[in-house]
Amino acid sequence: MPRYVTLISQASYKRAHDYLVKLRAGKQPGAFLQQHLAGIELDSLTVEQFLEKLIRTKRPQIFAESAVTGDGSDWNLIELGLLGDISIAAPVTFFDNGRHTHPEIHKPPFTGWLLFVPGALLRNGRSHTPADWNEVVKNEQIDEDAYCRLYERRLLPGFLFINEQMQQRGKQALITVPGLGCGMFAGPFQGQLGEMLKRTLQRFVTKHAASFNHVRAIYYDPYRECQNKRHEIGELSFLVRPLTHGNEHKPQLCHPTTYEESGDDFSNCELVSAVAWDHVSWPGNDFYVGSRATDDGVKGAATDVTAVLTGISGTYNPQTNQYEPPTTYHTWNDLILKEKPDLMLCTTLRIFPPTP
């Protein structure tokens, strides 16, 4: 049984059901999904089995903003939207503090969670419509309400799951959040979305604060966008702390007590770090080919999430600052090509909010 959990909202689960109904009626799937559905009687597929087929169209390493067409020759826009709505929560060990280069090694390492959430994908390097464009862009401008709805749908399952886990452990979560969708995904809006995501997170937390009673703090790091701010929302602290604005010593994988400010006590917190994931990659993305570069790749390299996903243990190398596969493999991608582990959904899916 895998240790990770796949998460989806009730609304997205219904969208998956509705798409499966259309496929049964003869709608053409994208080419990659069609390969996975070959020879399968669609009438016999459950929604969970269908979603598992869909998630297995993901590639270990691929950049959705540049390598995806989205016109059906790989995936279509419905499939990309569904993939964007699936998140993964993985229990991990943190070996370093997540600085992109020259990180501080944790001695000893400690445990927590990574929460992989795709940001809004508003760029397509192949001159086709980006995956999330039609939902959030109106008249060439971001519709902020639509943008908020997208992030609420994608973030709420993970936050509710983490709150549940902390409640069971008698702990509180400190959640670090990068600029989801604010980098290359932002397309023509790059450099403008850090502030909008801040407002979105604030609205999201304010709306659902009563359901986040085991989340102590959210530490939002939009890198160079926004100004340092702090908001208290009920019992939850929302800290806006861009890395380049005097917070260089606090990257996103520090021990929770590192983020304490005057009057704070985060000693009973577990670290949960949201990851700027990709619609069509495995969690960890560029790290599968040995690159510690993007948010996804850094958090893949700094933790044992590759072992959690593949079921095969590696070792953290403090010289390379990477969690490396067994020595018979050069990279984790080499391991996947040979061992052929698959992403599992049928046995790992949780739907939030749960049905009463």
Secondary structure by P-SEA (a helix, b strand, c coil): cccbbbbbcaaaaaaaaaaaaaaaacccccaaaaaaacccccccccaaaaaaaaaaccccccccccccccccccccaaaaaaaaabbbbbbccccccccccbbbbbccbbbbbbbbbbccccccccccccccccccccccccaaaaaaaaaaaacaaaaaaaaaaaaaaccccbbbbccccccccccccccccaaaaaaaaaaaaaacccccccccbbbbbccccccbbbbbcccbbbbbccccccccccccccccccccccccccccbbbbbbccccccccccccccccccccaaaaaaaacaaaaaaacbbbbbbccccccccccccccaaaaaaacbbbbbcccccccccccc
